Amino acid sequence: MAISVKEANPQTASSVNRDSIEPVHKKNTKKGKKHVWKIEDSCVEMYNWLCLNRKLRPVLQNGVDFLLSTENRKKIKLENHKWHNFKFGVYLLGKSIILTADCDINDNNDLGHLKLKTSYLWIENSCVISCSGLGYPSDTGPGKGEKNSEELRAGGGASHGSKGRSFNAANGNGKNGQLYGEDTLLKEIHFGSGGGCAKFKSYQTYLKGGNGGGIIEIIVQRQIINKGCIECDGKLGRYMYSNECPKQIVSGGGSGGSILIIVQAPHDVYQKFGVINCTGGGNHPYLCQVNKGGNGRIAIYTRCDQLHRSISASPPYYLSTLIPKEEFIMKRGVAVSSNEKRYFCVNVKKKSSFFSLSSAQFFLAVQ
């Protein structure tokens, strides 16, 4: 079952205005200041504080001030291309919960871009934050795989941060796509590209390539505990069995998308980044993934001392202890090539634009 997060109905009136509540780490006792509440240093303590503090139950709203789900097999969709600010944390504590962007590539050419800002992020086992397969569809994107040029041949794998695969292009198989983007994900941030399709005139059909991965941007102010997965994988290429040429009738896999994670906490706050994937889409195991899509890009900005002990990322990630300015990240757009603007018909209305930085602007973007 999929749901879209909407503002909950407030319960009985309270003397405390929900808009005046700020999550800080000490009480403000000065007169005339906002009403603030002391909160704890970890995801678990903050979750317990939310559950036990009866004064705030009629005031703070699930899906507005915080996002909490303890149900199983739920799909939560947040509005696409929009920053969602949960001041009191995001908690995915059930089983097999999926948090994703609310988009429809097939009907609206709307690519999936999830933007999340939160004080705490807690993802339990089997839960995922995912924009897998929400990038460019088959035969599109700056690193798209090429179509086959001869009958009963394969489409090429899409590229992004690494090259997609191709199988003997000289024999009519589609070539892999070109590399694009950059490692920091500050100068540019991209969707994954679609794999090359495989056309068959004699069968009056064609196999679409796998979709590329979408984009996930996460800003965590205090702590991230990821026991599940954060992913923007490309999708598999499709295959068809034929007695004439069983190992070559396959379309290319889509390339992985982009994941940007910024943790603003001091170096001594424990973080668990867990599993983070931006891999390219493969093919059917029987075909040995000869037209697999290339990997996407992962960039992590944190002061955490023990990052290497708390993360399992594929592909290898870019790491920096220089924390980008929050306002810079939240105001920028997405890099779009001129021949792919049709996939941003929705974005244009929401003031998303081509994004590229000069070297001088890049250094101004970090604190």
KEKE-3310 file (N, C-alpha, C; in steps of 0.2 Angstrom, whole numbers, plus 5000, padded with zeros to 4 digits):
npx = (5004:5003:5006:5003:5012:5003:4997:4993:4977:4975:4974:4966:4966:4981:4991:5003:5011:5013:5022:5031:5040:5056:5069:5081:5097:5097:5088:5080:5080:5077:5067:5054:5059:5058:5048:5056:5062:5071:5081:5087:5103:5103:5096:5087:5084:5078:5067:5060:5058:5049:5038:5035:5032:5019:5013:5016:5009:4996:5001:5013:5014:5013:5021:5022:5029:5038:5042:5036:5035:5028:5022:5021:5027:5024:5023:5029:5026:5034:5032:5038:5054:5054:5059:5059:5056:5059:5058:5059:5064:5065:5059:5059:5053:5046:5044:5050:5048:5046:5053:5050:5051:5036:5032:5030:5036:5032:5020:5021:5034:5042:5055:5063:5066:5072:5071:5077:5077:5082:5082:5086:5089:5083:5084:5077:5081:5078:5071:5070:5076:5073:5076:5077:5078:5071:5076:5082:5073:5073:5085:5088:5095:5111:5121:5116:5114:5117:5106:5104:5112:5110:5100:5094:5104:5112:5107:5116:5125:5120:5130:5137:5144:5153:5159:5146:5143:5147:5144:5154:5153:5156:5149:5136:5130:5124:5133:5141:5137:5142:5153:5148:5145:5152:5162:5160:5147:5142:5146:5139:5124:5116:5104:5103:5106:5096:5097:5102:5090:5084:5081:5070:5066:5060:5053:5044:5045:5052:5065:5065:5077:5085:5079:5087:5095:5087:5088:5094:5094:5100:5100:5106:5105:5109:5110:5112:5106:5107:5101:5095:5094:5100:5096:5099:5098:5101:5090:5087:5092:5081:5077:5076:5073:5080:5081:5090:5099:5103:5111:5112:5101:5096:5092:5101:5107:5101:5110:5117:5110:5112:5118:5118:5124:5123:5130:5128:5133:5144:5161:5162:5150:5141:5139:5130:5131:5128:5122:5123:5119:5122:5121:5124:5111:5109:5109:5099:5104:5109:5114:5126:5127:5132:5129:5128:5123:5132:5139:5133:5135:5141:5141:5148:5147:5154:5159:5162:5172:5174:5170:5173:5171:5157:5150:5144:5147:5142:5144:5162:5163:5164:5172:5171:5176:5173:5159:5145:5136:5120:5109:5114:5114:5100:5094:5099:5098:5096:5107:5104:5104:5102:5095:5087:5077:5063:5060:5059:5048:5039:5048:5052:5041:5042:5053:5066:5082:5095:5111:5126:5143:5156:5174:5177:5164:5161:5170:5165:5153:5155:5157)
npy = (4994:5011:5027:5045:5058:5069:5084:5081:5081:5093:5090:5093:5110:5118:5127:5129:5135:5126:5131:5138:5130:5124:5113:5111:5110:5114:5122:5137:5151:5164:5178:5182:5175:5162:5147:5134:5117:5105:5092:5076:5067:5057:5046:5037:5042:5054:5049:5042:5053:5060:5051:5051:5063:5071:5084:5089:5081:5085:5095:5094:5086:5071:5068:5081:5089:5079:5063:5048:5030:5015:5004:4989:4985:4997:5010:5026:5041:5056:5073:5077:5084:5094:5102:5094:5097:5090:5094:5087:5074:5059:5043:5027:5013:5001:4986:4983:4996:5008:5023:5036:5046:5055:5052:5051:5043:5038:5044:5058:5062:5064:5064:5056:5064:5066:5076:5079:5085:5084:5083:5071:5055:5039:5023:5007:4989:4982:4992:5006:5020:5026:5029:5022:5017:5029:5038:5044:5037:5022:5024:5038:5052:5060:5050:5039:5022:5015:5010:4994:4990:4980:4965:4954:4958:4966:4980:4994:4997:5010:5024:5033:5038:5028:5018:5010:4993:4986:4974:4968:4979:4980:4970:4974:4976:4988:5002:5007:5021:5038:5045:5056:5071:5075:5071:5078:5082:5094:5104:5099:5089:5074:5064:5046:5038:5030:5013:5006:5002:4986:4982:4972:4968:4957:4951:4961:4969:4977:4978:4987:4997:4997:5009:5024:5028:5038:5054:5057:5068:5072:5081:5080:5085:5081:5066:5051:5035:5021:5006:5000:5003:5015:5020:5023:5015:5010:5002:4985:4978:4972:4955:4943:4926:4917:4904:4906:4915:4915:4922:4935:4943:4956:4971:4986:4990:5002:5017:5020:5033:5048:5051:5062:5066:5075:5078:5087:5087:5088:5081:5071:5064:5050:5041:5031:5026:5015:5005:5011:5013:5016:5009:5002:4995:4978:4963:4949:4935:4923:4929:4934:4948:4956:4968:4978:4992:5007:5013:5025:5040:5044:5056:5061:5072:5075:5077:5066:5055:5041:5036:5026:5014:5013:5012:5005:5006:5007:5013:5017:5031:5049:5059:5072:5083:5096:5106:5109:5124:5126:5133:5135:5122:5120:5128:5126:5119:5106:5098:5099:5092:5100:5093:5085:5091:5089:5080:5088:5095:5097:5101:5114:5122:5123:5130:5124:5123:5123:5119:5123:5126:5138:5137:5147:5149:5137:5135:5145:5139:5130:5130)
npz = (5000:4996:5002:5002:5011:5021:5029:5045:5055:5067:5085:5100:5106:5111:5123:5118:5104:5089:5079:5085:5092:5094:5090:5101:5110:5123:5136:5133:5144:5144:5144:5132:5121:5109:5113:5119:5118:5128:5120:5116:5113:5104:5091:5096:5109:5106:5099:5110:5118:5110:5110:5124:5129:5133:5133:5120:5111:5106:5098:5090:5074:5065:5050:5047:5057:5061:5055:5056:5056:5060:5055:5044:5028:5021:5009:5008:5000:4996:4991:4975:4970:4980:4995:5011:5027:5042:5058:5070:5067:5057:5057:5052:5057:5056:5047:5031:5025:5013:5008:4997:4982:4975:4960:4942:4929:4917:4914:4916:4912:4923:4933:4947:4962:4978:4992:5008:5024:5040:5058:5065:5058:5057:5051:5051:5050:5035:5030:5018:5010:4994:4977:4966:4949:4945:4937:4921:4907:4896:4883:4884:4892:4897:4897:4890:4884:4868:4855:4847:4832:4822:4818:4831:4841:4855:4867:4872:4888:4900:4905:4919:4933:4931:4917:4907:4902:4886:4872:4861:4850:4837:4830:4829:4841:4853:4858:4874:4885:4887:4900:4913:4924:4940:4955:4968:4969:4971:4961:4950:4949:4945:4937:4934:4918:4905:4899:4883:4870:4863:4847:4837:4821:4815:4825:4827:4838:4853:4865:4880:4887:4904:4917:4923:4939:4952:4961:4977:4990:5006:5021:5037:5053:5066:5070:5061:5059:5050:5047:5037:5021:5009:4993:4975:4963:4946:4934:4929:4913:4900:4894:4881:4877:4863:4851:4841:4845:4859:4869:4867:4865:4873:4882:4887:4904:4915:4922:4938:4950:4959:4976:4989:5004:5019:5035:5049:5062:5076:5077:5086:5088:5087:5072:5060:5045:5036:5023:5007:4991:4974:4961:4945:4934:4931:4920:4916:4926:4918:4907:4911:4914:4903:4897:4907:4917:4921:4936:4948:4958:4974:4987:5002:5016:5031:5048:5055:5065:5064:5051:5042:5048:5049:5037:5021:5005:4988:4972:4977:4988:4988:4999:5012:5024:5025:5027:5017:5014:5020:5014:5001:4996:4996:4988:4975:4958:4946:4935:4918:4902:4886:4876:4884:4891:4891:4900:4911:4913:4923:4933:4929:4931:4945:4947:4945:4938:4926:4932:4937:4942:4944:4948:4958:4963:4968:4979:4988:4991:5002:5020)
capx = (5000:5007:5003:5007:5012:4999:4996:4988:4972:4977:4969:4963:4970:4986:4993:5010:5010:5018:5027:5036:5044:5062:5073:5088:5100:5097:5082:5081:5076:5076:5060:5053:5062:5053:5047:5060:5062:5077:5080:5092:5108:5103:5089:5083:5082:5074:5061:5057:5056:5043:5033:5033:5030:5012:5012:5017:5005:4991:5004:5017:5010:5016:5021:5023:5035:5042:5039:5036:5031:5030:5018:5025:5026:5021:5027:5028:5028:5035:5031:5044:5058:5053:5063:5054:5060:5056:5063:5060:5066:5062:5059:5056:5054:5042:5047:5049:5045:5050:5052:5052:5048:5030:5033:5027:5040:5029:5014:5022:5041:5044:5060:5062:5071:5069:5075:5075:5081:5079:5087:5088:5086:5083:5081:5078:5082:5073:5068:5074:5075:5074:5074:5080:5074:5067:5080:5080:5070:5077:5088:5088:5100:5118:5125:5112:5117:5115:5102:5108:5111:5108:5095:5096:5109:5110:5108:5122:5123:5121:5135:5137:5151:5158:5156:5142:5146:5144:5146:5156:5149:5157:5144:5129:5127:5124:5138:5139:5136:5148:5154:5146:5145:5158:5162:5158:5140:5141:5146:5133:5121:5113:5100:5106:5104:5093:5100:5100:5085:5086:5075:5070:5061:5057:5048:5039:5045:5059:5065:5067:5083:5083:5079:5093:5093:5085:5093:5092:5098:5098:5104:5105:5108:5112:5113:5110:5107:5105:5102:5092:5098:5098:5098:5097:5101:5098:5086:5090:5090:5076:5080:5071:5076:5079:5085:5094:5105:5101:5115:5113:5095:5095:5093:5106:5105:5102:5116:5115:5109:5116:5116:5121:5122:5127:5128:5131:5135:5152:5165:5162:5143:5141:5135:5130:5129:5125:5122:5122:5120:5121:5124:5120:5106:5112:5104:5098:5110:5111:5118:5132:5127:5136:5127:5126:5124:5138:5138:5131:5139:5139:5146:5146:5150:5153:5165:5162:5178:5174:5165:5175:5168:5150:5147:5146:5144:5144:5152:5166:5160:5168:5171:5174:5174:5170:5151:5142:5131:5113:5105:5117:5111:5093:5092:5101:5094:5098:5110:5100:5106:5097:5090:5083:5073:5056:5059:5059:5042:5037:5053:5052:5036:5045:5059:5072:5085:5102:5115:5134:5147:5163:5178:5176:5158:5162:5173:5160:5148:5157:5158)
capy = (5000:5017:5033:5051:5061:5075:5086:5078:5086:5094:5088:5098:5116:5118:5134:5130:5136:5122:5134:5141:5125:5123:5107:5113:5105:5117:5126:5144:5153:5171:5180:5185:5171:5156:5142:5128:5111:5101:5086:5071:5067:5051:5045:5033:5046:5058:5045:5041:5060:5062:5047:5051:5070:5072:5091:5090:5077:5089:5101:5091:5082:5066:5070:5088:5091:5073:5057:5041:5025:5008:4999:4985:4985:5003:5014:5033:5045:5063:5077:5077:5090:5099:5100:5092:5098:5087:5097:5082:5068:5054:5037:5021:5008:4995:4981:4984:5002:5012:5031:5038:5052:5054:5054:5046:5045:5036:5048:5065:5063:5067:5060:5056:5068:5066:5081:5078:5089:5082:5083:5064:5050:5032:5018:5001:4984:4980:4998:5009:5027:5023:5032:5017:5017:5035:5042:5044:5030:5019:5028:5045:5054:5061:5044:5034:5017:5015:5004:4989:4992:4974:4961:4950:4960:4969:4987:4996:4999:5017:5026:5039:5039:5023:5016:5004:4988:4984:4968:4968:4984:4979:4965:4977:4978:4995:5005:5010:5028:5042:5047:5063:5073:5076:5068:5081:5083:5101:5108:5096:5083:5071:5058:5041:5037:5024:5009:5006:4996:4981:4981:4966:4969:4950:4950:4966:4972:4979:4978:4994:4997:4999:5016:5026:5029:5045:5058:5058:5073:5072:5085:5078:5090:5078:5059:5046:5028:5018:4999:4997:5005:5021:5018:5026:5010:5009:4996:4979:4978:4966:4950:4938:4920:4915:4898:4908:4919:4916:4926:4942:4947:4959:4978:4988:4992:5009:5019:5023:5040:5052:5052:5067:5066:5080:5077:5094:5086:5088:5075:5065:5061:5043:5040:5024:5027:5009:5003:5016:5010:5019:5004:5001:4989:4972:4959:4942:4931:4919:4932:4937:4955:4959:4975:4981:4999:5010:5015:5032:5044:5045:5061:5062:5077:5074:5077:5060:5052:5034:5034:5020:5008:5013:5013:5000:5010:5005:5013:5021:5038:5055:5061:5078:5086:5103:5105:5114:5129:5123:5137:5134:5116:5120:5133:5125:5115:5100:5099:5096:5093:5103:5088:5081:5096:5087:5077:5093:5100:5098:5105:5121:5126:5123:5134:5120:5126:5120:5120:5122:5131:5139:5135:5152:5148:5131:5136:5149:5135:5127:5134)
capz = (5000:4995:5004:5002:5017:5021:5035:5050:5058:5074:5090:5105:5106:5116:5124:5115:5097:5086:5075:5090:5095:5090:5093:5103:5115:5130:5137:5133:5149:5143:5142:5125:5116:5107:5118:5116:5123:5128:5117:5118:5108:5099:5088:5101:5115:5103:5098:5116:5120:5106:5112:5131:5130:5132:5131:5113:5107:5102:5094:5084:5069:5061:5043:5046:5061:5061:5051:5060:5053:5063:5051:5040:5021:5019:5004:5009:4995:4998:4985:4971:4969:4985:5001:5016:5033:5048:5063:5075:5065:5053:5060:5049:5062:5054:5042:5023:5023:5007:5008:4990:4979:4972:4953:4937:4923:4911:4912:4916:4911:4930:4936:4955:4966:4985:4996:5014:5029:5047:5064:5066:5053:5059:5047:5054:5046:5029:5027:5013:5006:4988:4971:4961:4943:4944:4933:4914:4904:4890:4877:4886:4897:4894:4897:4888:4880:4861:4852:4843:4825:4818:4821:4837:4845:4862:4868:4876:4895:4901:4910:4923:4936:4928:4911:4906:4897:4879:4870:4854:4846:4829:4827:4829:4848:4855:4862:4880:4885:4890:4907:4914:4931:4944:4961:4974:4968:4972:4955:4946:4952:4939:4937:4930:4911:4903:4894:4876:4869:4858:4842:4833:4816:4813:4830:4828:4845:4855:4873:4882:4892:4911:4919:4927:4946:4953:4965:4984:4994:5013:5026:5044:5058:5072:5069:5056:5061:5045:5048:5031:5014:5005:4986:4969:4958:4939:4933:4924:4906:4899:4890:4878:4874:4856:4849:4836:4848:4866:4874:4865:4865:4879:4882:4892:4910:4917:4926:4945:4950:4964:4983:4993:5012:5023:5042:5051:5069:5078:5075:5091:5088:5083:5066:5057:5038:5034:5016:5002:4984:4967:4956:4938:4933:4927:4916:4918:4928:4913:4902:4914:4914:4898:4896:4914:4917:4925:4943:4949:4962:4981:4990:5009:5020:5038:5052:5059:5066:5063:5046:5038:5052:5049:5030:5016:5000:4981:4972:4982:4989:4989:5006:5014:5031:5024:5026:5012:5017:5019:5010:4995:4994:4996:4982:4968:4953:4943:4928:4913:4895:4882:4873:4889:4895:4891:4907:4917:4912:4930:4937:4927:4935:4952:4948:4945:4932:4925:4938:4936:4946:4942:4953:4963:4966:4972:4986:4992:4993:5008:5025)
cpx = (5004:5003:5007:5006:5008:4998:4991:4983:4974:4972:4967:4968:4975:4988:5000:5008:5016:5023:5032:5041:5050:5066:5080:5091:5101:5091:5084:5076:5075:5069:5060:5056:5056:5053:5051:5060:5069:5076:5087:5097:5108:5096:5084:5080:5077:5067:5057:5054:5049:5037:5030:5031:5023:5010:5012:5013:5000:4995:5008:5013:5015:5015:5022:5030:5040:5038:5041:5032:5033:5026:5023:5023:5022:5026:5024:5031:5028:5034:5038:5047:5057:5057:5058:5058:5056:5060:5064:5061:5062:5064:5056:5058:5050:5047:5045:5046:5049:5048:5054:5049:5041:5031:5031:5031:5036:5023:5016:5030:5044:5049:5061:5068:5069:5074:5073:5080:5078:5085:5090:5085:5088:5080:5082:5079:5076:5069:5072:5072:5077:5072:5077:5075:5070:5071:5078:5078:5075:5079:5088:5093:5107:5122:5122:5116:5114:5111:5107:5107:5110:5103:5098:5103:5107:5111:5114:5120:5125:5127:5133:5143:5156:5155:5152:5145:5143:5147:5147:5152:5150:5152:5137:5126:5128:5130:5136:5139:5142:5148:5151:5146:5152:5157:5159:5150:5138:5141:5140:5130:5116:5109:5104:5103:5101:5097:5098:5095:5088:5080:5076:5064:5057:5052:5043:5039:5052:5059:5068:5073:5081:5083:5085:5090:5091:5090:5090:5097:5096:5103:5101:5109:5111:5115:5109:5111:5103:5106:5099:5097:5095:5101:5095:5100:5098:5095:5089:5088:5085:5079:5074:5075:5074:5083:5091:5100:5103:5105:5115:5107:5093:5096:5098:5103:5106:5107:5113:5114:5114:5113:5120:5119:5126:5125:5132:5134:5142:5155:5164:5155:5143:5136:5135:5127:5126:5126:5119:5124:5118:5123:5120:5116:5110:5107:5102:5104:5113:5115:5124:5133:5132:5135:5125:5127:5130:5135:5136:5137:5136:5144:5143:5150:5149:5160:5166:5169:5179:5170:5167:5172:5160:5146:5149:5143:5147:5141:5155:5164:5166:5166:5174:5172:5172:5163:5149:5137:5124:5109:5108:5114:5104:5090:5094:5096:5098:5101:5106:5103:5101:5092:5086:5078:5065:5055:5059:5053:5039:5042:5053:5047:5038:5051:5066:5075:5092:5106:5122:5137:5154:5167:5177:5169:5158:5165:5169:5154:5149:5159:5166)
cpy = (5006:5023:5039:5055:5068:5077:5083:5083:5087:5092:5094:5104:5115:5125:5135:5130:5131:5125:5138:5136:5124:5118:5110:5109:5108:5121:5133:5148:5161:5173:5183:5181:5165:5151:5136:5122:5107:5094:5082:5071:5062:5050:5041:5037:5051:5055:5044:5048:5062:5058:5048:5058:5072:5079:5092:5086:5080:5094:5098:5086:5078:5068:5077:5090:5085:5068:5051:5036:5018:5003:4995:4986:4991:5007:5021:5037:5053:5067:5078:5084:5095:5097:5099:5092:5095:5089:5092:5075:5064:5047:5031:5015:5002:4990:4983:4990:5005:5019:5033:5044:5051:5057:5049:5047:5043:5041:5055:5066:5066:5062:5061:5059:5069:5071:5080:5081:5087:5082:5076:5060:5043:5027:5011:4996:4983:4986:5002:5016:5026:5028:5028:5017:5023:5040:5042:5037:5028:5024:5035:5046:5056:5056:5038:5029:5017:5009:5000:4991:4986:4970:4956:4952:4964:4976:4988:4998:5006:5018:5032:5041:5034:5021:5010:4999:4988:4978:4968:4972:4983:4974:4968:4978:4985:4996:5007:5018:5031:5044:5055:5065:5074:5073:5071:5082:5090:5105:5106:5090:5081:5065:5052:5040:5031:5020:5009:5000:4992:4980:4975:4966:4962:4949:4955:4969:4974:4979:4984:4993:4999:5006:5017:5027:5037:5049:5058:5063:5073:5076:5082:5082:5087:5071:5055:5039:5024:5010:4996:4999:5012:5020:5022:5021:5011:5002:4991:4980:4972:4961:4946:4932:4919:4909:4900:4911:4920:4920:4933:4946:4950:4967:4980:4990:4999:5011:5021:5030:5043:5052:5057:5067:5071:5079:5083:5093:5087:5081:5069:5062:5055:5043:5033:5026:5021:5008:5008:5014:5015:5015:5004:4995:4984:4969:4953:4938:4926:4922:4936:4944:4958:4966:4979:4989:5001:5012:5023:5035:5045:5051:5061:5067:5077:5075:5071:5057:5045:5032:5028:5013:5007:5013:5007:5003:5007:5010:5017:5028:5043:5057:5068:5080:5093:5103:5110:5118:5126:5127:5136:5127:5116:5124:5131:5120:5109:5101:5095:5097:5096:5099:5084:5085:5094:5083:5081:5098:5101:5102:5112:5125:5127:5126:5130:5122:5122:5123:5119:5128:5132:5137:5140:5151:5142:5132:5141:5145:5131:5132:5134)
cpz = (5000:4998:5003:5008:5016:5028:5039:5053:5065:5079:5094:5105:5112:5117:5121:5107:5093:5082:5079:5093:5091:5094:5094:5108:5122:5130:5137:5138:5149:5141:5135:5120:5115:5113:5115:5121:5122:5125:5118:5112:5103:5096:5092:5106:5112:5102:5104:5119:5116:5109:5119:5133:5129:5130:5124:5109:5103:5097:5088:5080:5065:5054:5042:5050:5062:5057:5054:5057:5057:5060:5046:5033:5018:5014:5005:5004:4997:4991:4982:4971:4974:4992:5007:5023:5039:5054:5069:5073:5060:5055:5056:5053:5061:5050:5035:5022:5018:5008:5001:4988:4975:4965:4949:4931:4917:4909:4911:4914:4917:4933:4944:4958:4973:4989:5003:5019:5036:5052:5065:5060:5056:5055:5049:5048:5041:5027:5022:5011:4999:4982:4965:4955:4942:4940:4925:4911:4899:4885:4878:4891:4894:4894:4894:4884:4873:4860:4848:4836:4820:4822:4826:4840:4851:4862:4872:4883:4896:4906:4914:4927:4934:4921:4911:4902:4891:4877:4863:4849:4838:4826:4827:4835:4849:4859:4869:4880:4887:4897:4908:4922:4934:4951:4967:4974:4970:4966:4951:4950:4946:4941:4933:4923:4910:4898:4887:4874:4864:4853:4838:4828:4815:4818:4831:4835:4847:4863:4875:4887:4899:4912:4923:4934:4947:4957:4972:4987:5001:5017:5033:5049:5064:5071:5064:5058:5055:5045:5041:5025:5012:4998:4980:4963:4951:4939:4928:4917:4905:4894:4887:4875:4867:4855:4845:4839:4855:4871:4872:4864:4872:4878:4887:4898:4911:4922:4933:4945:4955:4971:4986:5000:5015:5030:5045:5059:5070:5077:5080:5092:5084:5077:5063:5050:5034:5026:5012:4995:4979:4962:4950:4938:4929:4923:4919:4920:4922:4908:4905:4914:4909:4896:4902:4914:4922:4932:4943:4954:4969:4984:4998:5013:5027:5042:5057:5059:5063:5057:5043:5041:5051:5042:5026:5010:4993:4976:4977:4982:4989:4996:5008:5020:5031:5022:5022:5016:5015:5014:5002:4992:4992:4990:4975:4964:4951:4936:4923:4906:4891:4878:4877:4893:4895:4897:4913:4916:4918:4934:4935:4930:4942:4953:4948:4938:4932:4930:4936:4939:4943:4948:4959:4967:4970:4979:4990:4994:5000:5014:5027)
residu = (MET:ALA:ILE:SER:VAL:LYS:GLU:ALA:ASN:PRO:GLN:THR:ALA:SER:SER:VAL:ASN:ARG:ASP:SER:ILE:GLU:PRO:VAL:HIS:LYS:LYS:ASN:THR:LYS:LYS:GLY:LYS:LYS:HIS:VAL:TRP:LYS:ILE:GLU:ASP:SER:CYS:VAL:GLU:MET:TYR:ASN:TRP:LEU:CYS:LEU:ASN:ARG:LYS:LEU:ARG:PRO:VAL:LEU:GLN:ASN:GLY:VAL:ASP:PHE:LEU:LEU:SER:THR:GLU:ASN:ARG:LYS:LYS:ILE:LYS:LEU:GLU:ASN:HIS:LYS:TRP:HIS:ASN:PHE:LYS:PHE:GLY:VAL:TYR:LEU:LEU:GLY:LYS:SER:ILE:ILE:LEU:THR:ALA:ASP:CYS:ASP:ILE:ASN:ASP:ASN:ASN:ASP:LEU:GLY:HIS:LEU:LYS:LEU:LYS:THR:SER:TYR:LEU:TRP:ILE:GLU:ASN:SER:CYS:VAL:ILE:SER:CYS:SER:GLY:LEU:GLY:TYR:PRO:SER:ASP:THR:GLY:PRO:GLY:LYS:GLY:GLU:LYS:ASN:SER:GLU:GLU:LEU:ARG:ALA:GLY:GLY:GLY:ALA:SER:HIS:GLY:SER:LYS:GLY:ARG:SER:PHE:ASN:ALA:ALA:ASN:GLY:ASN:GLY:LYS:ASN:GLY:GLN:LEU:TYR:GLY:GLU:ASP:THR:LEU:LEU:LYS:GLU:ILE:HIS:PHE:GLY:SER:GLY:GLY:GLY:CYS:ALA:LYS:PHE:LYS:SER:TYR:GLN:THR:TYR:LEU:LYS:GLY:GLY:ASN:GLY:GLY:GLY:ILE:ILE:GLU:ILE:ILE:VAL:GLN:ARG:GLN:ILE:ILE:ASN:LYS:GLY:CYS:ILE:GLU:CYS:ASP:GLY:LYS:LEU:GLY:ARG:TYR:MET:TYR:SER:ASN:GLU:CYS:PRO:LYS:GLN:ILE:VAL:SER:GLY:GLY:GLY:SER:GLY:GLY:SER:ILE:LEU:ILE:ILE:VAL:GLN:ALA:PRO:HIS:ASP:VAL:TYR:GLN:LYS:PHE:GLY:VAL:ILE:ASN:CYS:THR:GLY:GLY:GLY:ASN:HIS:PRO:TYR:LEU:CYS:GLN:VAL:ASN:LYS:GLY:GLY:ASN:GLY:ARG:ILE:ALA:ILE:TYR:THR:ARG:CYS:ASP:GLN:LEU:HIS:ARG:SER:ILE:SER:ALA:SER:PRO:PRO:TYR:TYR:LEU:SER:THR:LEU:ILE:PRO:LYS:GLU:GLU:PHE:ILE:MET:LYS:ARG:GLY:VAL:ALA:VAL:SER:SER:ASN:GLU:LYS:ARG:TYR:PHE:CYS:VAL:ASN:VAL:LYS:LYS:LYS:SER:SER:PHE:PHE:SER:LEU:SER:SER:ALA:GLN:PHE:PHE:LEU:ALA:VAL:GLN)
# end
